[in-house]
Amino acid sequence: MTERVIDISKVGVSLRLLHKQLVVTLPDDTSQTHPLDDVAVIVSAHPRTTFSQAVLAELIGQGGMFIVCNEKCLPVGMLLPLVTNYIQVERMAAQMHAKLPVHKRLWQQVVVAKVNAQAGLLQRLRGTDGGIGGMAGRVHSGDSENIEAQAAVRYWRLLFADPSFRRNYKADDQNRPLNYGYAVLRAIVARGLCAAGLHPSMGMQHHNRYNPFCLADDLMEPMRPIVDEAVVRLVEKRGPTAPLDSEAKTELIQALQGRFDCNGEMRTLFDIANRLGSTVANAYMGHKVSLAFPAV
């Protein structure tokens, strides 16, 4: 799989399957064809888009994901594969019965990586990390002192050079591209978890009966600054209230399709997510592990 992300937002199209090829028919009756096993994610954001059940079944069967957006072009739902690993039952059972100390040790690694990533991004963009970098060394098992939240308070104020900025899902400002980018990132991570035989709803830190992607939300935390940087660039060019149009979404997707240094190797986020899934699965199976996140 070449890990292509297809965003459908400019015009309504028809998606159908022909000889395991994804056929995208435009309003003028011209068509584009893509090998379906090259497609990692389809983002459907236009209300006039239609698709067949065969497209969804084959996409999911190939390990791809389908994201549905609302009238504001913000993701509201996700369809992902659940039967992708031959020892899925064993791994899900281990995930379900993992002890609290395992979750705490994993979450400590996640928070350290996230704080370091935020500090690194601020240093590049603003010339100072606001003291966030020094906070990583204070993260204990389970982040008992809630260093993640303390770092976030400093981070958001500096990131957009706006002391009044608040992370608010419903706000009509730069929160909109943040929401979109995070949703695609969540899909990438959730796909990697499913490939490893884990269920994305059973998290190590995030726990919400209405959130089917708690574990994906946990593991994507250190990768959020990839989206954050792309949104900062958008705001610098177009302002905080610019529309979440096809140009903005293309830039966000391109940022997530780059290659990143992960333990000295240049890898895509899809590959990194797959490896993270396998590493977490090994932790649930009783092994001591070290989570590897991309250098942001």
FIMAR-330701 format. One record per residue (C-alpha): x, y, z; residue number from 1; residue in one letter. Coordinates in nm, 3 decimals. Example, Ala and Ser with C-alpha at 12.3 -4.5 7.8 and 13.67 -1.06 7.14 Angstrom:
<atom X="1.230" Y="-0.450" Z="0.780" nr="1" rest="A"/>
<atom X="1.367" Y="-0.106" Z="0.714" nr="2" rest="S"/>
//
This chain:
<atom X="0.000" Y="0.000" Z="0.000" nr="1" rest="M"/>
<atom X="0.135" Y="0.342" Z="-0.100" nr="2" rest="T"/>
<atom X="-0.064" Y="0.514" Z="0.176" nr="3" rest="E"/>
<atom X="-0.256" Y="0.759" Z="-0.041" nr="4" rest="R"/>
<atom X="-0.505" Y="0.991" Z="0.128" nr="5" rest="V"/>
<atom X="-0.794" Y="1.094" Z="-0.099" nr="6" rest="I"/>
<atom X="-0.993" Y="1.401" Z="0.007" nr="7" rest="D"/>
<atom X="-1.328" Y="1.454" Z="-0.166" nr="8" rest="I"/>
<atom X="-1.444" Y="1.808" Z="-0.098" nr="9" rest="S"/>
<atom X="-1.432" Y="2.023" Z="-0.412" nr="10" rest="K"/>
<atom X="-1.718" Y="1.852" Z="-0.597" nr="11" rest="V"/>
<atom X="-1.954" Y="1.564" Z="-0.540" nr="12" rest="G"/>
<atom X="-1.832" Y="1.246" Z="-0.704" nr="13" rest="V"/>
<atom X="-1.943" Y="0.887" Z="-0.746" nr="14" rest="S"/>
<atom X="-1.722" Y="0.611" Z="-0.609" nr="15" rest="L"/>
<atom X="-1.751" Y="0.260" Z="-0.746" nr="16" rest="R"/>
<atom X="-1.541" Y="-0.052" Z="-0.776" nr="17" rest="L"/>
<atom X="-1.424" Y="-0.205" Z="-1.103" nr="18" rest="L"/>
<atom X="-1.179" Y="-0.497" Z="-1.104" nr="19" rest="H"/>
<atom X="-1.049" Y="-0.394" Z="-0.759" nr="20" rest="K"/>
<atom X="-0.988" Y="-0.042" Z="-0.889" nr="21" rest="Q"/>
<atom X="-1.148" Y="0.263" Z="-0.727" nr="22" rest="L"/>
<atom X="-1.329" Y="0.456" Z="-1.001" nr="23" rest="V"/>
<atom X="-1.399" Y="0.821" Z="-0.915" nr="24" rest="V"/>
<atom X="-1.655" Y="0.970" Z="-1.154" nr="25" rest="T"/>
<atom X="-1.673" Y="1.350" Z="-1.164" nr="26" rest="L"/>
<atom X="-1.985" Y="1.559" Z="-1.239" nr="27" rest="P"/>
<atom X="-1.877" Y="1.601" Z="-1.603" nr="28" rest="D"/>
<atom X="-1.873" Y="1.218" Z="-1.638" nr="29" rest="D"/>
<atom X="-1.494" Y="1.199" Z="-1.660" nr="30" rest="T"/>
<atom X="-1.335" Y="0.936" Z="-1.438" nr="31" rest="S"/>
<atom X="-1.018" Y="0.881" Z="-1.239" nr="32" rest="Q"/>
<atom X="-0.898" Y="0.534" Z="-1.145" nr="33" rest="T"/>
<atom X="-0.688" Y="0.440" Z="-0.843" nr="34" rest="H"/>
<atom X="-0.569" Y="0.094" Z="-0.734" nr="35" rest="P"/>
<atom X="-0.767" Y="0.043" Z="-0.414" nr="36" rest="L"/>
<atom X="-0.477" Y="-0.125" Z="-0.238" nr="37" rest="D"/>
<atom X="-0.286" Y="0.204" Z="-0.279" nr="38" rest="D"/>
<atom X="-0.548" Y="0.396" Z="-0.080" nr="39" rest="V"/>
<atom X="-0.502" Y="0.429" Z="0.296" nr="40" rest="A"/>
<atom X="-0.773" Y="0.685" Z="0.377" nr="41" rest="V"/>
<atom X="-1.072" Y="0.833" Z="0.192" nr="42" rest="I"/>
<atom X="-1.211" Y="1.156" Z="0.340" nr="43" rest="V"/>
<atom X="-1.564" Y="1.222" Z="0.216" nr="44" rest="S"/>
<atom X="-1.646" Y="1.589" Z="0.272" nr="45" rest="A"/>
<atom X="-1.891" Y="1.676" Z="-0.007" nr="46" rest="H"/>
<atom X="-2.265" Y="1.619" Z="0.055" nr="47" rest="P"/>
<atom X="-2.327" Y="1.496" Z="-0.300" nr="48" rest="R"/>
<atom X="-2.071" Y="1.219" Z="-0.289" nr="49" rest="T"/>
<atom X="-2.211" Y="0.872" Z="-0.346" nr="50" rest="T"/>
<atom X="-2.042" Y="0.536" Z="-0.304" nr="51" rest="F"/>
<atom X="-2.125" Y="0.167" Z="-0.325" nr="52" rest="S"/>
<atom X="-2.114" Y="-0.091" Z="-0.050" nr="53" rest="Q"/>
<atom X="-1.853" Y="-0.276" Z="-0.258" nr="54" rest="A"/>
<atom X="-1.617" Y="0.023" Z="-0.233" nr="55" rest="V"/>
<atom X="-1.641" Y="0.030" Z="0.147" nr="56" rest="L"/>
<atom X="-1.605" Y="-0.347" Z="0.182" nr="57" rest="A"/>
<atom X="-1.299" Y="-0.366" Z="-0.041" nr="58" rest="E"/>
<atom X="-1.137" Y="-0.055" Z="0.110" nr="59" rest="L"/>
<atom X="-1.174" Y="-0.189" Z="0.462" nr="60" rest="I"/>
<atom X="-1.068" Y="-0.536" Z="0.351" nr="61" rest="G"/>
<atom X="-0.745" Y="-0.386" Z="0.218" nr="62" rest="Q"/>
<atom X="-0.679" Y="-0.218" Z="0.554" nr="63" rest="G"/>
<atom X="-0.795" Y="0.129" Z="0.449" nr="64" rest="G"/>
<atom X="-1.022" Y="0.374" Z="0.632" nr="65" rest="M"/>
<atom X="-1.322" Y="0.589" Z="0.538" nr="66" rest="F"/>
<atom X="-1.385" Y="0.924" Z="0.712" nr="67" rest="I"/>
<atom X="-1.718" Y="1.108" Z="0.683" nr="68" rest="V"/>
<atom X="-1.740" Y="1.486" Z="0.730" nr="69" rest="C"/>
<atom X="-2.034" Y="1.712" Z="0.815" nr="70" rest="N"/>
<atom X="-2.158" Y="2.027" Z="0.640" nr="71" rest="E"/>
<atom X="-1.866" Y="2.223" Z="0.790" nr="72" rest="K"/>
<atom X="-1.620" Y="1.974" Z="0.639" nr="73" rest="C"/>
<atom X="-1.522" Y="1.854" Z="0.987" nr="74" rest="L"/>
<atom X="-1.485" Y="1.477" Z="1.041" nr="75" rest="P"/>
<atom X="-1.774" Y="1.324" Z="1.235" nr="76" rest="V"/>
<atom X="-1.735" Y="0.951" Z="1.176" nr="77" rest="G"/>
<atom X="-1.488" Y="0.683" Z="1.077" nr="78" rest="M"/>
<atom X="-1.506" Y="0.331" Z="0.936" nr="79" rest="L"/>
<atom X="-1.199" Y="0.117" Z="0.998" nr="80" rest="L"/>
<atom X="-1.089" Y="-0.247" Z="0.976" nr="81" rest="P"/>
<atom X="-1.115" Y="-0.466" Z="1.285" nr="82" rest="L"/>
<atom X="-1.009" Y="-0.808" Z="1.157" nr="83" rest="V"/>
<atom X="-0.656" Y="-0.752" Z="1.034" nr="84" rest="T"/>
<atom X="-0.435" Y="-0.963" Z="1.260" nr="85" rest="N"/>
<atom X="-0.429" Y="-1.341" Z="1.294" nr="86" rest="Y"/>
<atom X="-0.383" Y="-1.326" Z="1.672" nr="87" rest="I"/>
<atom X="-0.633" Y="-1.046" Z="1.722" nr="88" rest="Q"/>
<atom X="-0.839" Y="-1.227" Z="1.987" nr="89" rest="V"/>
<atom X="-0.531" Y="-1.303" Z="2.198" nr="90" rest="E"/>
<atom X="-0.404" Y="-0.947" Z="2.176" nr="91" rest="R"/>
<atom X="-0.740" Y="-0.787" Z="2.250" nr="92" rest="M"/>
<atom X="-0.778" Y="-1.011" Z="2.554" nr="93" rest="A"/>
<atom X="-0.434" Y="-0.904" Z="2.676" nr="94" rest="A"/>
<atom X="-0.525" Y="-0.539" Z="2.608" nr="95" rest="Q"/>
<atom X="-0.849" Y="-0.574" Z="2.804" nr="96" rest="M"/>
<atom X="-0.678" Y="-0.728" Z="3.106" nr="97" rest="H"/>
<atom X="-0.360" Y="-0.518" Z="3.108" nr="98" rest="A"/>
<atom X="-0.271" Y="-0.404" Z="3.460" nr="99" rest="K"/>
<atom X="-0.274" Y="-0.039" Z="3.564" nr="100" rest="L"/>
<atom X="0.108" Y="-0.018" Z="3.605" nr="101" rest="P"/>
<atom X="0.146" Y="-0.115" Z="3.236" nr="102" rest="V"/>
<atom X="-0.083" Y="0.167" Z="3.130" nr="103" rest="H"/>
<atom X="0.097" Y="0.412" Z="3.358" nr="104" rest="K"/>
<atom X="0.441" Y="0.326" Z="3.222" nr="105" rest="R"/>
<atom X="0.320" Y="0.360" Z="2.864" nr="106" rest="L"/>
<atom X="0.145" Y="0.688" Z="2.935" nr="107" rest="W"/>
<atom X="0.461" Y="0.826" Z="3.095" nr="108" rest="Q"/>
<atom X="0.649" Y="0.761" Z="2.768" nr="109" rest="Q"/>
<atom X="0.370" Y="0.923" Z="2.567" nr="110" rest="V"/>
<atom X="0.368" Y="1.240" Z="2.777" nr="111" rest="V"/>
<atom X="0.748" Y="1.275" Z="2.774" nr="112" rest="V"/>
<atom X="0.747" Y="1.244" Z="2.394" nr="113" rest="A"/>
<atom X="0.460" Y="1.492" Z="2.361" nr="114" rest="K"/>
<atom X="0.620" Y="1.755" Z="2.585" nr="115" rest="V"/>
<atom X="0.951" Y="1.722" Z="2.402" nr="116" rest="N"/>
<atom X="0.776" Y="1.752" Z="2.065" nr="117" rest="A"/>
<atom X="0.590" Y="2.065" Z="2.176" nr="118" rest="Q"/>
<atom X="0.911" Y="2.218" Z="2.310" nr="119" rest="A"/>
<atom X="1.096" Y="2.143" Z="1.987" nr="120" rest="G"/>
<atom X="0.825" Y="2.298" Z="1.771" nr="121" rest="L"/>
<atom X="0.809" Y="2.614" Z="1.982" nr="122" rest="L"/>
<atom X="1.187" Y="2.647" Z="1.971" nr="123" rest="Q"/>
<atom X="1.180" Y="2.634" Z="1.590" nr="124" rest="R"/>
<atom X="0.885" Y="2.866" Z="1.545" nr="125" rest="L"/>
<atom X="0.926" Y="3.115" Z="1.831" nr="126" rest="R"/>
<atom X="1.292" Y="3.087" Z="1.931" nr="127" rest="G"/>
<atom X="1.199" Y="2.969" Z="2.281" nr="128" rest="T"/>
<atom X="1.027" Y="2.665" Z="2.425" nr="129" rest="D"/>
<atom X="0.874" Y="2.869" Z="2.709" nr="130" rest="G"/>
<atom X="1.032" Y="2.639" Z="2.965" nr="131" rest="G"/>
<atom X="0.835" Y="2.338" Z="2.839" nr="132" rest="I"/>
<atom X="1.143" Y="2.133" Z="2.753" nr="133" rest="G"/>
<atom X="1.251" Y="2.121" Z="3.116" nr="134" rest="G"/>
<atom X="0.914" Y="1.983" Z="3.220" nr="135" rest="M"/>
<atom X="0.965" Y="1.649" Z="3.046" nr="136" rest="A"/>
<atom X="1.204" Y="1.532" Z="3.317" nr="137" rest="G"/>
<atom X="0.932" Y="1.578" Z="3.578" nr="138" rest="R"/>
<atom X="0.693" Y="1.330" Z="3.418" nr="139" rest="V"/>
<atom X="0.649" Y="1.028" Z="3.645" nr="140" rest="H"/>
<atom X="0.462" Y="0.703" Z="3.592" nr="141" rest="S"/>
<atom X="0.107" Y="0.782" Z="3.486" nr="142" rest="G"/>
<atom X="0.196" Y="1.155" Z="3.477" nr="143" rest="D"/>
<atom X="0.082" Y="1.185" Z="3.838" nr="144" rest="S"/>
<atom X="0.163" Y="1.559" Z="3.845" nr="145" rest="E"/>
<atom X="-0.034" Y="1.624" Z="3.523" nr="146" rest="N"/>
<atom X="0.265" Y="1.774" Z="3.347" nr="147" rest="I"/>
<atom X="0.085" Y="1.728" Z="3.014" nr="148" rest="E"/>
<atom X="-0.182" Y="1.982" Z="3.110" nr="149" rest="A"/>
<atom X="0.069" Y="2.223" Z="3.261" nr="150" rest="Q"/>
<atom X="0.276" Y="2.217" Z="2.942" nr="151" rest="A"/>
<atom X="-0.036" Y="2.266" Z="2.728" nr="152" rest="A"/>
<atom X="-0.120" Y="2.594" Z="2.902" nr="153" rest="V"/>
<atom X="0.217" Y="2.739" Z="2.803" nr="154" rest="R"/>
<atom X="0.221" Y="2.572" Z="2.463" nr="155" rest="Y"/>
<atom X="-0.103" Y="2.711" Z="2.319" nr="156" rest="W"/>
<atom X="-0.028" Y="3.066" Z="2.431" nr="157" rest="R"/>
<atom X="0.306" Y="3.061" Z="2.250" nr="158" rest="L"/>
<atom X="0.218" Y="2.851" Z="1.945" nr="159" rest="L"/>
<atom X="-0.001" Y="3.113" Z="1.775" nr="160" rest="F"/>
<atom X="0.162" Y="3.409" Z="1.953" nr="161" rest="A"/>
<atom X="-0.181" Y="3.479" Z="2.099" nr="162" rest="D"/>
<atom X="-0.227" Y="3.470" Z="2.481" nr="163" rest="P"/>
<atom X="-0.606" Y="3.456" Z="2.434" nr="164" rest="S"/>
<atom X="-0.609" Y="3.143" Z="2.214" nr="165" rest="F"/>
<atom X="-0.791" Y="2.843" Z="2.359" nr="166" rest="R"/>
<atom X="-0.827" Y="2.494" Z="2.221" nr="167" rest="R"/>
<atom X="-1.200" Y="2.473" Z="2.148" nr="168" rest="N"/>
<atom X="-1.344" Y="2.220" Z="1.905" nr="169" rest="Y"/>
<atom X="-1.642" Y="2.442" Z="1.820" nr="170" rest="K"/>
<atom X="-1.454" Y="2.770" Z="1.763" nr="171" rest="A"/>
<atom X="-1.452" Y="2.917" Z="1.412" nr="172" rest="D"/>
<atom X="-1.084" Y="3.001" Z="1.403" nr="173" rest="D"/>
<atom X="-0.765" Y="2.797" Z="1.368" nr="174" rest="Q"/>
<atom X="-0.937" Y="2.529" Z="1.574" nr="175" rest="N"/>
<atom X="-1.112" Y="2.418" Z="1.255" nr="176" rest="R"/>
<atom X="-0.797" Y="2.307" Z="1.068" nr="177" rest="P"/>
<atom X="-0.665" Y="2.163" Z="1.394" nr="178" rest="L"/>
<atom X="-0.981" Y="1.949" Z="1.420" nr="179" rest="N"/>
<atom X="-0.947" Y="1.831" Z="1.062" nr="180" rest="Y"/>
<atom X="-0.577" Y="1.750" Z="1.085" nr="181" rest="G"/>
<atom X="-0.619" Y="1.568" Z="1.415" nr="182" rest="Y"/>
<atom X="-0.903" Y="1.358" Z="1.271" nr="183" rest="A"/>
<atom X="-0.686" Y="1.238" Z="0.982" nr="184" rest="V"/>
<atom X="-0.399" Y="1.172" Z="1.224" nr="185" rest="L"/>
<atom X="-0.636" Y="0.976" Z="1.448" nr="186" rest="R"/>
<atom X="-0.737" Y="0.764" Z="1.149" nr="187" rest="A"/>
<atom X="-0.373" Y="0.686" Z="1.070" nr="188" rest="I"/>
<atom X="-0.301" Y="0.579" Z="1.429" nr="189" rest="V"/>
<atom X="-0.625" Y="0.382" Z="1.463" nr="190" rest="A"/>
<atom X="-0.543" Y="0.195" Z="1.144" nr="191" rest="R"/>
<atom X="-0.204" Y="0.098" Z="1.286" nr="192" rest="G"/>
<atom X="-0.364" Y="-0.028" Z="1.607" nr="193" rest="L"/>
<atom X="-0.613" Y="-0.242" Z="1.419" nr="194" rest="C"/>
<atom X="-0.331" Y="-0.384" Z="1.206" nr="195" rest="A"/>
<atom X="-0.160" Y="-0.489" Z="1.531" nr="196" rest="A"/>
<atom X="-0.472" Y="-0.670" Z="1.653" nr="197" rest="G"/>
<atom X="-0.565" Y="-0.408" Z="1.915" nr="198" rest="L"/>
<atom X="-0.896" Y="-0.231" Z="1.965" nr="199" rest="H"/>
<atom X="-0.866" Y="0.150" Z="1.941" nr="200" rest="P"/>
<atom X="-1.142" Y="0.213" Z="2.197" nr="201" rest="S"/>
<atom X="-0.959" Y="0.070" Z="2.501" nr="202" rest="M"/>
<atom X="-0.720" Y="0.347" Z="2.600" nr="203" rest="G"/>
<atom X="-0.435" Y="0.373" Z="2.848" nr="204" rest="M"/>
<atom X="-0.529" Y="0.726" Z="2.962" nr="205" rest="Q"/>
<atom X="-0.826" Y="0.852" Z="2.762" nr="206" rest="H"/>
<atom X="-1.148" Y="0.693" Z="2.891" nr="207" rest="H"/>
<atom X="-1.481" Y="0.799" Z="2.745" nr="208" rest="N"/>
<atom X="-1.781" Y="0.576" Z="2.691" nr="209" rest="R"/>
<atom X="-1.871" Y="0.782" Z="2.384" nr="210" rest="Y"/>
<atom X="-1.524" Y="0.776" Z="2.225" nr="211" rest="N"/>
<atom X="-1.443" Y="0.463" Z="2.020" nr="212" rest="P"/>
<atom X="-1.084" Y="0.576" Z="1.961" nr="213" rest="F"/>
<atom X="-0.940" Y="0.629" Z="2.309" nr="214" rest="C"/>
<atom X="-0.618" Y="0.435" Z="2.249" nr="215" rest="L"/>
<atom X="-0.564" Y="0.611" Z="1.917" nr="216" rest="A"/>
<atom X="-0.607" Y="0.944" Z="2.095" nr="217" rest="D"/>
<atom X="-0.348" Y="0.836" Z="2.352" nr="218" rest="D"/>
<atom X="-0.082" Y="0.739" Z="2.102" nr="219" rest="L"/>
<atom X="-0.131" Y="1.031" Z="1.863" nr="220" rest="M"/>
<atom X="-0.051" Y="1.287" Z="2.136" nr="221" rest="E"/>
<atom X="0.323" Y="1.320" Z="2.054" nr="222" rest="P"/>
<atom X="0.238" Y="1.354" Z="1.682" nr="223" rest="M"/>
<atom X="-0.013" Y="1.638" Z="1.718" nr="224" rest="R"/>
<atom X="0.263" Y="1.902" Z="1.673" nr="225" rest="P"/>
<atom X="0.292" Y="1.786" Z="1.310" nr="226" rest="I"/>
<atom X="-0.061" Y="1.916" Z="1.256" nr="227" rest="V"/>
<atom X="0.002" Y="2.217" Z="1.479" nr="228" rest="D"/>
<atom X="0.294" Y="2.333" Z="1.265" nr="229" rest="E"/>
<atom X="0.093" Y="2.299" Z="0.946" nr="230" rest="A"/>
<atom X="-0.189" Y="2.505" Z="1.099" nr="231" rest="V"/>
<atom X="0.055" Y="2.774" Z="1.214" nr="232" rest="V"/>
<atom X="0.177" Y="2.803" Z="0.853" nr="233" rest="R"/>
<atom X="-0.182" Y="2.833" Z="0.732" nr="234" rest="L"/>
<atom X="-0.262" Y="3.104" Z="0.986" nr="235" rest="V"/>
<atom X="0.049" Y="3.299" Z="0.889" nr="236" rest="E"/>
<atom X="-0.056" Y="3.295" Z="0.524" nr="237" rest="K"/>
<atom X="-0.433" Y="3.328" Z="0.546" nr="238" rest="R"/>
<atom X="-0.528" Y="3.438" Z="0.897" nr="239" rest="G"/>
<atom X="-0.698" Y="3.248" Z="1.182" nr="240" rest="P"/>
<atom X="-1.050" Y="3.269" Z="1.037" nr="241" rest="T"/>
<atom X="-0.969" Y="3.155" Z="0.683" nr="242" rest="A"/>
<atom X="-1.210" Y="2.890" Z="0.551" nr="243" rest="P"/>
<atom X="-1.130" Y="2.522" Z="0.582" nr="244" rest="L"/>
<atom X="-1.132" Y="2.482" Z="0.205" nr="245" rest="D"/>
<atom X="-0.969" Y="2.231" Z="-0.027" nr="246" rest="S"/>
<atom X="-0.643" Y="2.427" Z="-0.029" nr="247" rest="E"/>
<atom X="-0.619" Y="2.420" Z="0.349" nr="248" rest="A"/>
<atom X="-0.706" Y="2.052" Z="0.370" nr="249" rest="K"/>
<atom X="-0.454" Y="1.966" Z="0.100" nr="250" rest="T"/>
<atom X="-0.178" Y="2.135" Z="0.300" nr="251" rest="E"/>
<atom X="-0.279" Y="1.950" Z="0.617" nr="252" rest="L"/>
<atom X="-0.284" Y="1.614" Z="0.441" nr="253" rest="I"/>
<atom X="0.052" Y="1.681" Z="0.276" nr="254" rest="Q"/>
<atom X="0.203" Y="1.756" Z="0.617" nr="255" rest="A"/>
<atom X="0.086" Y="1.417" Z="0.743" nr="256" rest="L"/>
<atom X="0.214" Y="1.233" Z="0.437" nr="257" rest="Q"/>
<atom X="0.574" Y="1.339" Z="0.484" nr="258" rest="G"/>
<atom X="0.859" Y="1.128" Z="0.617" nr="259" rest="R"/>
<atom X="0.985" Y="1.171" Z="0.970" nr="260" rest="F"/>
<atom X="1.294" Y="1.069" Z="1.161" nr="261" rest="D"/>
<atom X="1.205" Y="0.786" Z="1.397" nr="262" rest="C"/>
<atom X="1.500" Y="0.633" Z="1.580" nr="263" rest="N"/>
<atom X="1.734" Y="0.737" Z="1.300" nr="264" rest="G"/>
<atom X="1.517" Y="0.606" Z="1.014" nr="265" rest="E"/>
<atom X="1.300" Y="0.815" Z="0.783" nr="266" rest="M"/>
<atom X="0.949" Y="0.668" Z="0.794" nr="267" rest="R"/>
<atom X="0.592" Y="0.764" Z="0.710" nr="268" rest="T"/>
<atom X="0.335" Y="0.814" Z="0.985" nr="269" rest="L"/>
<atom X="0.153" Y="0.505" Z="0.858" nr="270" rest="F"/>
<atom X="0.463" Y="0.294" Z="0.916" nr="271" rest="D"/>
<atom X="0.531" Y="0.458" Z="1.252" nr="272" rest="I"/>
<atom X="0.171" Y="0.395" Z="1.361" nr="273" rest="A"/>
<atom X="0.195" Y="0.030" Z="1.261" nr="274" rest="N"/>
<atom X="0.513" Y="-0.011" Z="1.464" nr="275" rest="R"/>
<atom X="0.361" Y="0.170" Z="1.761" nr="276" rest="L"/>
<atom X="0.064" Y="-0.065" Z="1.749" nr="277" rest="G"/>
<atom X="0.290" Y="-0.369" Z="1.754" nr="278" rest="S"/>
<atom X="0.500" Y="-0.225" Z="2.038" nr="279" rest="T"/>
<atom X="0.195" Y="-0.152" Z="2.253" nr="280" rest="V"/>
<atom X="0.062" Y="-0.501" Z="2.180" nr="281" rest="A"/>
<atom X="0.391" Y="-0.645" Z="2.306" nr="282" rest="N"/>
<atom X="0.357" Y="-0.437" Z="2.623" nr="283" rest="A"/>
<atom X="0.011" Y="-0.580" Z="2.683" nr="284" rest="Y"/>
<atom X="0.154" Y="-0.928" Z="2.628" nr="285" rest="M"/>
<atom X="0.394" Y="-0.872" Z="2.917" nr="286" rest="G"/>
<atom X="0.709" Y="-0.742" Z="2.748" nr="287" rest="H"/>
<atom X="0.905" Y="-0.432" Z="2.848" nr="288" rest="K"/>
<atom X="0.895" Y="-0.189" Z="2.557" nr="289" rest="V"/>
<atom X="1.009" Y="0.153" Z="2.451" nr="290" rest="S"/>
<atom X="0.768" Y="0.352" Z="2.235" nr="291" rest="L"/>
<atom X="0.922" Y="0.517" Z="1.928" nr="292" rest="A"/>
<atom X="0.767" Y="0.843" Z="1.809" nr="293" rest="F"/>
<atom X="0.870" Y="1.063" Z="1.516" nr="294" rest="P"/>
<atom X="1.098" Y="1.358" Z="1.577" nr="295" rest="A"/>
<atom X="0.875" Y="1.659" Z="1.518" nr="296" rest="V"/>
//
